[in-house]
Amino acid sequence: MNAIVAAVRDRLRPGGTILLADGCLPVERPGIATFGIRDQTVTALRLLIPDLRRQGFTFDRPSQLPGPATLPGSA
């Protein structure tokens, strides 16, 4: 979890996007559900979101983001 928080803090820039994997592959943690564990990702987000909001970052759902850019002549 600390590694997730540190990586986001080190790499995030204004206008940037955070993309986190949710859990691990079942072969990495035998006995865990197919979709893997989420506790480290969830804990990291609980720390990051308030901190990033204090710094002025905002958060959007993927459905609120602009669609893909259309290059001239590609339509």
Secondary structure as UniProt FT lines:
FT   HELIX           2..11
FT   TURN            14..15
FT   HELIX           26..28
FT   TURN            30..31
FT   TURN            34..35
FT   HELIX           39..54
FT   TURN            55..56
FT   HELIX           62..64
FT   TURN            72..73
//
